[in-house]
Amino acid sequence: MTGRRRSLLVALAGALAALLPALALSGFTVDDALITARYAHHLARGLGYRFNAAGPVTDGVTPLGWAFALAPFAAGGPLAALAAAKAIGVAAWTLAAGALALAVDRASGRPARFAALALVPASAPLAAWSAAGMETGVVAALGALAVALPALGWALAGAACAGAAAALRPELLPFALVVALAALAAPRAGGAGAAPPVPAGARALAALALAGLPFVAVAAARLAIFGRAAPLAALAKAPDAALGARYALACFLLTGPVALIAPVAWRALPAWPRGLLAAVAVHFLAVAAAGGDWMPLSRLVVPALPAVVLAAAHVASAAGARATALRIALALAGQLFVMIRVGPTAARVGGDRLRAIEELRGALAGAEVVAALDIGWLGAATGATLVDLAGVTDPAIAALPGGHTTKRIPGALLDARRVDALVLLLAEGQALASPWTASRFARGVEQHLARLPGAGEEFAPAAVSGVPHLRYVVLRRRAGGEAAGVAPR
């Protein structure tokens, strides 16, 4: 078999290992994906970078520029933008996984290196997030190219991909810098003995610039446009060190890095794979420092998982066969636990949200200002102005005390914003009580609003979603009498 044909088959195997589980979990999405989609829709309509059509320009999308990438596909509405984002994410990750497989093939001549590729199809986070409609699929692809391209001889191209990933996801900056420097020790395209085209110091500066300057440019743009260098989400959700540590530990145990625990083999590794290990470790520490994440399936560590795969291939090449089999088996056990336990539920999320949109669209008709915590799907259900109770798109609410699900919303804010509808999520397994204010709601801010003085007199239930796990209640402000009621269920 020729080298070119063999490389093609290896790349195809890697791409299929990524594509098939992504298609199986393609129904997964999260509410935040539709927030970006609404920004993209307003850009497509020529209304500017706004979450609300008549509202201010706000920094409601952490990956600055992602909404602009979706705008050409968003003229048909937020759902059209979401569909495009899902397709782009899957395509990007699939192609990058092919390059990652080639990098694994270059790790050594030992067959054990290919065992690491089993981590790709077993990863529910990689599969689901590539298809979620967020930027994560593209960032995962950039993370894969950041480690695959140096292994194929293009260190500075890998550094550029790492920098692009850090520009989209700020917590990736430490990972990007470590990968960029480590890549300089990878075999060069001209062979291990080829002379570098420029001095080592200059190459290091170039790598650091490629990896770090995109992050700096985005921070500077944010500062100039919005008055703060950090994304608005960082203000809406203050970091919690304890939560971040638990999140990082759970991700470490369940997403594949267990395959890297091989202290004896580490000593036999050359500088490049040691750099990969350092980059993975640095990223998990950065995620812990950022306070973790409230979204499912280990979103924040997904961009570093391709580096885990390539590092595991190098570790397998330096370790004994039995030890490698044990480590890979333990890593796969954690991954398959997530795939079996969470995968089927994750695959239904998108369909459930579409059903909620259709069920409650009528109850929202005529509303001008709607307040809710989950504003993404609402942006696809109504063109009304939305008041973001989490503060992710609203600087004034982001600055209020509390976490993003526990903001202490003053009752006067609802009047000041002229809110004429509320959408609250019932707690798991709960039915709407009578009066509705006695119901138990899912998040702190919703429970807080239900207990505000006069809430029961000001708002009345108009509809309740019948979607399991998404029991949203639409409450309309009373106007000169009783609002059209809905029977508790």
SULVEN-V815430 format. One record per pair of residues at least 12 apart in sequence whose ideal C-beta (glycine too) atoms are under 10 Angstrom apart, sorted by the first residue. I is the first residue (numbers start at 0). J is the second residue. Records with the same first field share a line. If there is no record, write none. Layout:
# SULVEN-V815430
I=J / J
This chain:
# SULVEN-V815430
5=101 / 104
6=97 / 100 / 101 / 104 / 105 / 151
7=97 / 101
8=100 / 104
9=97 / 100 / 101 / 102 / 103 / 104 / 105 / 113 / 116
10=94 / 96 / 97 / 98 / 99 / 100 / 101 / 104
11=97 / 100
12=96 / 97 / 100 / 103 / 104 / 113 / 116 / 119
13=93 / 94 / 95 / 96 / 97 / 98 / 99 / 100 / 101 / 102 / 103 / 104 / 116 / 119 / 120 / 143 / 147 / 308
14=92 / 93 / 94 / 95 / 96 / 97 / 98 / 99 / 100 / 119
15=93 / 96 / 97 / 100 / 119 / 120
16=93 / 96 / 97 / 99 / 100 / 116 / 117 / 118 / 119 / 120 / 121 / 122 / 125 / 126 / 308
17=89 / 92 / 93 / 94 / 95 / 96 / 97 / 99 / 100 / 116 / 119 / 120 / 122 / 125 / 126 / 129 / 136 / 139 / 140 / 143 / 305
18=89 / 90 / 92 / 93 / 94 / 96 / 97 / 120 / 126 / 129
19=93 / 119 / 120 / 126
20=119 / 120 / 121 / 122 / 123 / 125 / 126 / 127 / 129 / 130 / 338 / 342
21=85 / 88 / 89 / 90 / 92 / 93 / 96 / 120 / 122 / 125 / 126 / 127 / 128 / 129 / 130 / 131 / 136
22=89 / 93 / 126 / 129 / 130
23=120 / 123 / 126 / 127 / 130 / 338 / 342 / 343 / 345 / 346
24=89 / 123 / 124 / 125 / 126 / 127 / 128 / 129 / 130 / 131 / 296 / 338 / 341 / 342 / 343 / 345 / 346 / 348 / 349
25=85 / 86 / 88 / 89 / 126 / 127 / 129 / 130 / 131 / 346 / 349
26=85 / 127 / 130 / 131 / 343 / 345 / 346 / 347 / 348 / 349 / 350 / 351 / 352 / 353
27=85 / 123 / 126 / 127 / 128 / 129 / 130 / 131 / 132 / 295 / 296 / 341 / 342 / 344 / 345 / 346 / 347 / 348 / 349
28=81 / 84 / 85 / 127 / 128 / 130 / 131 / 132 / 133 / 345 / 348 / 349 / 350 / 351 / 352 / 353 / 375 / 376
29=127 / 128 / 131 / 132 / 133 / 135 / 293 / 294 / 295 / 296 / 298 / 345 / 348 / 349 / 352 / 373 / 375 / 376
30=294 / 348 / 352 / 371 / 372 / 373 / 374 / 375 / 376 / 377 / 378 / 389 / 391
31=59 / 60 / 61 / 131 / 132 / 133 / 232 / 293 / 294 / 298 / 373 / 374 / 375 / 389 / 391 / 392
32=69 / 77 / 80 / 81 / 84 / 85 / 88 / 131 / 132 / 133 / 134 / 135 / 349 / 352 / 375 / 376
33=77 / 78 / 80 / 81 / 84 / 132 / 352 / 356 / 373 / 374 / 375 / 376 / 377 / 378 / 379 / 380
34=50 / 59 / 60 / 66 / 77 / 133 / 373 / 374 / 375 / 376 / 377 / 378 / 385 / 387 / 389 / 391 / 392
35=50 / 59 / 60 / 61 / 62 / 65 / 66 / 68 / 69 / 73 / 77 / 80 / 81 / 84 / 132 / 133 / 134 / 375 / 378
36=60 / 66 / 69 / 72 / 73 / 76 / 77 / 78 / 79 / 80 / 81 / 82 / 83 / 84 / 132 / 375 / 378 / 379
37=49 / 50 / 51 / 52 / 59 / 60 / 66 / 73 / 76 / 77 / 80 / 81 / 374 / 375 / 377 / 378 / 379 / 382 / 385 / 392
38=50 / 56 / 57 / 59 / 60 / 65 / 66 / 67 / 69 / 70 / 73 / 77 / 80 / 378 / 392
39=60 / 65 / 66 / 67 / 68 / 69 / 70 / 71 / 72 / 73 / 74 / 76 / 77 / 79 / 80 / 81 / 83 / 84
40=52 / 66 / 69 / 70 / 72 / 73 / 74 / 75 / 76 / 77 / 78 / 79 / 80 / 81 / 378 / 379 / 382
41=54 / 66 / 70 / 73 / 77 / 378
42=66 / 67 / 69 / 70 / 71 / 73 / 74 / 80
43=66 / 69 / 70 / 71 / 72 / 73 / 74 / 75 / 76 / 79 / 80
44=70 / 73 / 74 / 76
45=70
48=60 / 63 / 66 / 67 / 70 / 224
49=392
50=66 / 374 / 375 / 378 / 384 / 385 / 387 / 391 / 392 / 393
51=368 / 374 / 378 / 382 / 383 / 384 / 385 / 386 / 387 / 392 / 393
52=382 / 383 / 384
53=384
54=384 / 385 / 386 / 392 / 393
55=392 / 393 / 394
56=224 / 225
57=225 / 231 / 387 / 391 / 392 / 393 / 394 / 395 / 397
58=221 / 224 / 225 / 226 / 227 / 229 / 230 / 231 / 232 / 233 / 234 / 391 / 392 / 394 / 397
59=230 / 231 / 232 / 235 / 374 / 387 / 390 / 391 / 392 / 393 / 394 / 397
60=133 / 134 / 230 / 231 / 232 / 391 / 392
61=133 / 134 / 167 / 168 / 169 / 170 / 217 / 229 / 230 / 231 / 232 / 233 / 391
62=133 / 134 / 135 / 137 / 138 / 164 / 166 / 167 / 168 / 169 / 217 / 230
63=166 / 167 / 169 / 216 / 217 / 218 / 220 / 221 / 224 / 225 / 230
64=134 / 166 / 167 / 217 / 220
65=84 / 87 / 133 / 134 / 137 / 138 / 167
66=80 / 84 / 134
68=80 / 83 / 84 / 87 / 134 / 137
69=81 / 82 / 83 / 84 / 87 / 132 / 134
70=83
71=83
72=84 / 86 / 87
76=378 / 379 / 382
77=132 / 356 / 375 / 376 / 377 / 378 / 379 / 380
78=132 / 352 / 353 / 356 / 376 / 378 / 379 / 380
79=379
80=132 / 379
81=131 / 132 / 133 / 349 / 352 / 353 / 375 / 376 / 379
82=132 / 349
83=132
84=130 / 131 / 132 / 133 / 134 / 135 / 136 / 137
85=129 / 130 / 131 / 132 / 133 / 136 / 349
86=130 / 132 / 136
87=129 / 132 / 134 / 136 / 137 / 140
88=128 / 129 / 130 / 131 / 132 / 133 / 134 / 135 / 136 / 137 / 138 / 139 / 140
89=126 / 129 / 130 / 131 / 136 / 140
90=129 / 136 / 137 / 140
91=129 / 134 / 136 / 137 / 138 / 139 / 140 / 141 / 143 / 144
92=119 / 125 / 126 / 128 / 129 / 130 / 135 / 136 / 137 / 138 / 139 / 140 / 141 / 142 / 143 / 301 / 305
93=129 / 136 / 140
94=140 / 143 / 144
95=129 / 136 / 137 / 139 / 140 / 141 / 142 / 143 / 144 / 145 / 146 / 147 / 148 / 160 / 305
96=116 / 119 / 120 / 125 / 129 / 139 / 140 / 143 / 147 / 305 / 308
97=143 / 147
98=140 / 143 / 144 / 146 / 147 / 148 / 150 / 151 / 305
99=115 / 116 / 119 / 140 / 142 / 143 / 144 / 146 / 147 / 150 / 304 / 305 / 306 / 308 / 309 / 312
100=113 / 115 / 116 / 119 / 143 / 147 / 308 / 309 / 312
101=147 / 148 / 150 / 151
102=143 / 144 / 146 / 147 / 148 / 149 / 150 / 151 / 157 / 185 / 305 / 308 / 309 / 312 / 313
103=115 / 116 / 119 / 147 / 150 / 305 / 308 / 309 / 311 / 312 / 313 / 315 / 316
104=116 / 150 / 151 / 312
105=147 / 150 / 151 / 152 / 185 / 186 / 309 / 312
106=150 / 271 / 272 / 309 / 310 / 311 / 312 / 313 / 314 / 315 / 316 / 317
107=272 / 312 / 313 / 315 / 316 / 317
108=316
109=312 / 315 / 316 / 317 / 318 / 320 / 323
110=315 / 316 / 320
111=312 / 314 / 315 / 316 / 317 / 318 / 319 / 320 / 323 / 324 / 327
112=309 / 311 / 312 / 313 / 314 / 315 / 316 / 317 / 323
113=312 / 315
114=258 / 311 / 312 / 315 / 320 / 323 / 324 / 326 / 327 / 328 / 330 / 331
115=255 / 258 / 259 / 307 / 308 / 309 / 310 / 311 / 312 / 313 / 314 / 315 / 316 / 323 / 326 / 327 / 330
116=308 / 309 / 311 / 312
117=255 / 258 / 308 / 311 / 327 / 328 / 330 / 331 / 334
118=254 / 255 / 256 / 257 / 258 / 304 / 305 / 307 / 308 / 311 / 312 / 327 / 330 / 331 / 334
119=143 / 255 / 304 / 305 / 308 / 334
120=331 / 334 / 338
121=254 / 255 / 327 / 330 / 331 / 332 / 333 / 334 / 335 / 337 / 338
122=139 / 253 / 254 / 255 / 296 / 297 / 301 / 304 / 305 / 307 / 308 / 330 / 331 / 334 / 335 / 337 / 338
123=253 / 254 / 295 / 296 / 297 / 334 / 335 / 336 / 337 / 338 / 339 / 340 / 341 / 342 / 345 / 346
124=139 / 250 / 253 / 254 / 255 / 295 / 296 / 297 / 298 / 299 / 300 / 301 / 304 / 334 / 337 / 338 / 341 / 345
125=139 / 143 / 254 / 255 / 296 / 297 / 301 / 302 / 304 / 305 / 308 / 334
126=296 / 301 / 338 / 342 / 345 / 346
127=295 / 296 / 297 / 298 / 301 / 337 / 338 / 341 / 342 / 345 / 346 / 348
128=294 / 295 / 296 / 297 / 298 / 301 / 302 / 304 / 345
129=301
130=345 / 346 / 349
131=294 / 295 / 296 / 298 / 301 / 345 / 348 / 349
132=349 / 375
133=294 / 298 / 301
134=164 / 167 / 168 / 302
135=167 / 168 / 294 / 296 / 298 / 299 / 301 / 302
136=301 / 302
137=163 / 164 / 167 / 168 / 302
138=163 / 164 / 165 / 166 / 167 / 168 / 171 / 298 / 301 / 302
139=164 / 168 / 301 / 302 / 303 / 304 / 305
140=160 / 163 / 164 / 302 / 305
141=157 / 159 / 160 / 161 / 162 / 163 / 164 / 165 / 166 / 167 / 168 / 171 / 175 / 302 / 305
142=160 / 161 / 163 / 164 / 165 / 168 / 171 / 174 / 175 / 178 / 278 / 282 / 301 / 302 / 303 / 304 / 305 / 306
143=157 / 160 / 164 / 302 / 304 / 305 / 306 / 308 / 309
144=156 / 157 / 159 / 160 / 161 / 163 / 164 / 305
145=157 / 158 / 159 / 160 / 161 / 162 / 163 / 164 / 165 / 171 / 174 / 175 / 178 / 179 / 182 / 210 / 278 / 302 / 303 / 305 / 306
146=160 / 161 / 174 / 178 / 181 / 182 / 185 / 271 / 272 / 274 / 275 / 278 / 279 / 303 / 305 / 306 / 307 / 308 / 309 / 310
147=160 / 305 / 306 / 308 / 309
148=160 / 161 / 182 / 185
149=161 / 178 / 179 / 181 / 182 / 183 / 184 / 185 / 186 / 187 / 206 / 271 / 274 / 275 / 309
150=182 / 185 / 186 / 271 / 272 / 275 / 309 / 312 / 313
151=185 / 186 / 188
152=185 / 186 / 187 / 188 / 189 / 190 / 193
153=182 / 185 / 187 / 188
154=178 / 179 / 180 / 181 / 182 / 183 / 184 / 185 / 186 / 187 / 188 / 195 / 202 / 205 / 206 / 209 / 271
155=179 / 182 / 183 / 196 / 197 / 202 / 205 / 206 / 208 / 209 / 210
156=182 / 209
157=175 / 178 / 179 / 181 / 182 / 183 / 185 / 206 / 209 / 210
158=175 / 176 / 178 / 179 / 180 / 181 / 182 / 183 / 202 / 203 / 205 / 206 / 207 / 208 / 209 / 210 / 211
159=175 / 179 / 205 / 206 / 208 / 209 / 210 / 212 / 213
160=175 / 178 / 179 / 209 / 210
161=174 / 175 / 176 / 177 / 178 / 179 / 182 / 206 / 209 / 210 / 211 / 213 / 278 / 302 / 306
162=175 / 176 / 178 / 179 / 206 / 207 / 208 / 209 / 210 / 211 / 212 / 213 / 214 / 215 / 216
163=175 / 209 / 210 / 213 / 214
164=178 / 210 / 213 / 214 / 302 / 303
165=178 / 179 / 210 / 211 / 212 / 213 / 214 / 215 / 217 / 302
166=210 / 211 / 212 / 213 / 214 / 215 / 216 / 217 / 218 / 220
167=213 / 214 / 217 / 302
168=214 / 230 / 298 / 299 / 301 / 302
169=214 / 217 / 218 / 221 / 228 / 229 / 230 / 232 / 233 / 285 / 289
170=233 / 282 / 285 / 286 / 288 / 289 / 290 / 292 / 299 / 300 / 302
171=210 / 214 / 278 / 281 / 282 / 285 / 286 / 299 / 302 / 303
172=210 / 211 / 213 / 214 / 215 / 218 / 281 / 282 / 285
173=277 / 278 / 280 / 281 / 282 / 284 / 285 / 286 / 288
174=210 / 277 / 278 / 279 / 280 / 281 / 282 / 283 / 284 / 285 / 286 / 300 / 302 / 303 / 306
175=206 / 207 / 209 / 210 / 211 / 213 / 214 / 278 / 281 / 282 / 302
176=206 / 207 / 210 / 211 / 214 / 278 / 281
177=210 / 274 / 275 / 276 / 277 / 278 / 279 / 280 / 281 / 282 / 306
178=206 / 210 / 274 / 275 / 277 / 278 / 279 / 281 / 282 / 303 / 306
179=203 / 205 / 206 / 207 / 208 / 209 / 210 / 211 / 274 / 278
180=202 / 203 / 206 / 207 / 210 / 270 / 274 / 277 / 278
181=206 / 270 / 271 / 272 / 273 / 274 / 275 / 276 / 277 / 278 / 306
182=202 / 206 / 210 / 271 / 274 / 275 / 278
183=195 / 199 / 202 / 203 / 205 / 206 / 270 / 271 / 274
184=269 / 270 / 271 / 272 / 273 / 274
185=269 / 270 / 271 / 272 / 274 / 275
186=269 / 271
215=228
217=230
218=230
225=394
226=394
227=394
230=391
231=387 / 390 / 391 / 392 / 393 / 394 / 397 / 398
232=389 / 390 / 391 / 392 / 397 / 403
233=289 / 290 / 397
234=390 / 391 / 394 / 396 / 397 / 398 / 399 / 403
235=387 / 389 / 390 / 391 / 392 / 393 / 394 / 396 / 397 / 398 / 399 / 401 / 402 / 403 / 404 / 406
236=289 / 290 / 291 / 292 / 293 / 389 / 390 / 391 / 397 / 402 / 403 / 404
237=290 / 397 / 400 / 401 / 402 / 403
238=287 / 288 / 289 / 290 / 291
239=289 / 290 / 291 / 402
240=287 / 288 / 289 / 290 / 291
241=287 / 290 / 291
242=287 / 290 / 291 / 292 / 293 / 402
243=284 / 285 / 286 / 287 / 288 / 289 / 290 / 291 / 292 / 299
244=284 / 286 / 287 / 288 / 290 / 291
245=287 / 291
246=283 / 286 / 287 / 289 / 290 / 291 / 292 / 293 / 297 / 299 / 300
247=282 / 283 / 284 / 285 / 286 / 287 / 288 / 289 / 290 / 291 / 297 / 299 / 300
248=283 / 287 / 291
249=291 / 297 / 300 / 333 / 337
250=283 / 286 / 287 / 291 / 292 / 296 / 297 / 298 / 299 / 300 / 301 / 303 / 304 / 333
251=279 / 280 / 283 / 286 / 287 / 297 / 300 / 307 / 333
252=329 / 330 / 332 / 333 / 336
253=296 / 297 / 300 / 330 / 332 / 333 / 334 / 335 / 336 / 337 / 338 / 340 / 341
254=283 / 296 / 297 / 300 / 301 / 303 / 304 / 307 / 330 / 333 / 334 / 337
255=279 / 297 / 300 / 303 / 304 / 307 / 308 / 310 / 311 / 327 / 329 / 330 / 331 / 333 / 334
256=276 / 279 / 280 / 282 / 283 / 300 / 303 / 304 / 306 / 307 / 310 / 311 / 330 / 333
257=307 / 311 / 326 / 327 / 328 / 329 / 330 / 331 / 332 / 333 / 334
258=307 / 308 / 310 / 311 / 312 / 314 / 315 / 323 / 325 / 326 / 327 / 328 / 329 / 330 / 331 / 333 / 334
259=272 / 275 / 276 / 279 / 280 / 306 / 307 / 310 / 311 / 313 / 314 / 326 / 330
260=314 / 322 / 326 / 329 / 330
261=276 / 311 / 314 / 315 / 317 / 318 / 319 / 322 / 323 / 325 / 326
263=317 / 318 / 319 / 322
264=313 / 314 / 315 / 316 / 317 / 318 / 319 / 322 / 323 / 326
265=313 / 314 / 317 / 318
266=317
267=313 / 314 / 316 / 317 / 318
268=310 / 313 / 314 / 316 / 317 / 318
269=313 / 317
271=309 / 310 / 313
272=309 / 310 / 311 / 312 / 313 / 314 / 316 / 317
273=310 / 313
274=306 / 310
275=303 / 305 / 306 / 307 / 308 / 309 / 310 / 311 / 312 / 313 / 314
276=306 / 307 / 310 / 311 / 313 / 314
277=306 / 310
278=303 / 306 / 307 / 310
279=300 / 303 / 304 / 306 / 307 / 309 / 310 / 311
280=303
281=303
282=299 / 300 / 302 / 303 / 304 / 306 / 307
283=299 / 300 / 303 / 307
285=299 / 300 / 303
286=298 / 299 / 300 / 303
287=299
290=402
293=389 / 402 / 403 / 404
295=337 / 341 / 344 / 345 / 348
296=337 / 338 / 341 / 342 / 345
297=337
304=334
307=330
311=323 / 326 / 327 / 330
314=326 / 327
315=327
344=468
347=466 / 467 / 468
348=468 / 469
350=466
351=376 / 464 / 466 / 467 / 468 / 469
352=373 / 375 / 376 / 379 / 380 / 466 / 469
353=376 / 379 / 380 / 466
354=464 / 465 / 466 / 467 / 469
355=373 / 376 / 377 / 379 / 380 / 422 / 464 / 465 / 466 / 469 / 470 / 471
356=376 / 377 / 378 / 379 / 380 / 381 / 464 / 466
357=380 / 464 / 466
358=380 / 462 / 463 / 464 / 465 / 466 / 469 / 471 / 473
359=376 / 377 / 380 / 381 / 422 / 461 / 462 / 463 / 464 / 465 / 466 / 469 / 471 / 472 / 473
360=377 / 379 / 380 / 381 / 462
361=380 / 461 / 462 / 473
362=380 / 381 / 420 / 422 / 460 / 461 / 462 / 463 / 464 / 471 / 472 / 473 / 474 / 475 / 483 / 485
363=377 / 380 / 381 / 382 / 383 / 420 / 422 / 461 / 462 / 473 / 475
364=380 / 381 / 383 / 461
365=381 / 383 / 419 / 420 / 475
366=381 / 382 / 383 / 384 / 385 / 418 / 419 / 420 / 421 / 422 / 461 / 473 / 475 / 476
367=381 / 382 / 383 / 384 / 417 / 418 / 419 / 420
368=383 / 384 / 385 / 386 / 413 / 416 / 417 / 418 / 419 / 420 / 476
369=381 / 383 / 384 / 385 / 386 / 418 / 419 / 420 / 421 / 422 / 473 / 474 / 475
370=384 / 385 / 386 / 387 / 388 / 396 / 408 / 412 / 413 / 416 / 418 / 419 / 420 / 421 / 422 / 423 / 444 / 448 / 474
371=385 / 386 / 387 / 388 / 389 / 418 / 420 / 421 / 422 / 423 / 424 / 444 / 445 / 448 / 471 / 473
372=387 / 388 / 389 / 390 / 391 / 403 / 404 / 406 / 408 / 422 / 423 / 424 / 440 / 441 / 442 / 443 / 444 / 445 / 448
373=387 / 388 / 389 / 404 / 422 / 423 / 424 / 441 / 442 / 445 / 469 / 471
374=386 / 387 / 388 / 389 / 391 / 392 / 393 / 422
375=387 / 391 / 392
376=422 / 469 / 471
377=420 / 422 / 471 / 473
378=392
380=422 / 471 / 473
381=420 / 422
383=419 / 420
384=416 / 417 / 418 / 419
385=418 / 420 / 422
386=408 / 412 / 413 / 416 / 417 / 418 / 420 / 421
387=403 / 406
388=403 / 404 / 406 / 408 / 412 / 413 / 421 / 422 / 423 / 442 / 444 / 445 / 447 / 448
389=401 / 402 / 403 / 404 / 405 / 406 / 442 / 444
390=402 / 403 / 406 / 408 / 444
391=403
393=406 / 416
395=412 / 415 / 416
396=408 / 412 / 416 / 444
399=412 / 444
401=443 / 444 / 447
402=442 / 443 / 444
403=442 / 444
404=441 / 442 / 443 / 444 / 445
405=442 / 443 / 444 / 445 / 446 / 447
406=442 / 443 / 444 / 447 / 448
407=443 / 444 / 447
408=444 / 445 / 447 / 448 / 451
409=447 / 451
410=447 / 448 / 451 / 452 / 453 / 454 / 457
411=451
413=448 / 451 / 454 / 457 / 458 / 476
414=457 / 476
417=476
418=448 / 457 / 458 / 474 / 476
419=458 / 474 / 475 / 476 / 477 / 478
420=458 / 461 / 473 / 474 / 475 / 476
421=435 / 445 / 448 / 449 / 454 / 457 / 458 / 460 / 461 / 472 / 473 / 474 / 475 / 476
422=445 / 462 / 464 / 471 / 472 / 473 / 474
423=435 / 438 / 440 / 441 / 442 / 444 / 445 / 446 / 448 / 449 / 458 / 460 / 470 / 471 / 472 / 473 / 474
424=440 / 441 / 442 / 445 / 464 / 468 / 469 / 470 / 471 / 472
425=438 / 439 / 440 / 441 / 445 / 463 / 464 / 468 / 469 / 470 / 471 / 472
426=438 / 439 / 440 / 441 / 442 / 445 / 446 / 470
427=439 / 441 / 467 / 468 / 470
428=467 / 468 / 470
429=441 / 470
430=463 / 470 / 487 / 488
431=460 / 462 / 463 / 470 / 472 / 485 / 486 / 487 / 488
432=449 / 487
433=460 / 484 / 486 / 487
434=449 / 454 / 455 / 456 / 459 / 460 / 487
435=449 / 454 / 455 / 458 / 459 / 460 / 463 / 472 / 474 / 484 / 485 / 487
436=448 / 449 / 450 / 451 / 453 / 454 / 455 / 456 / 458 / 474
437=449 / 450 / 455 / 487
438=460 / 463 / 470 / 472 / 487
440=470 / 472
441=468 / 469 / 470 / 471
445=472
448=474
449=472 / 474
454=474
455=474 / 477
456=477
457=474 / 475 / 476 / 477 / 482
458=472 / 473 / 474 / 475 / 476 / 477 / 482
459=474 / 475 / 476 / 477 / 480 / 481 / 482 / 483 / 484 / 485
460=472 / 473 / 474 / 475 / 482 / 483 / 484 / 485 / 486 / 487
461=473 / 474 / 475 / 482 / 483 / 484 / 485
462=474 / 475 / 483 / 485
463=485 / 486 / 487 / 488
465=488
470=488
472=485 / 487
473=485
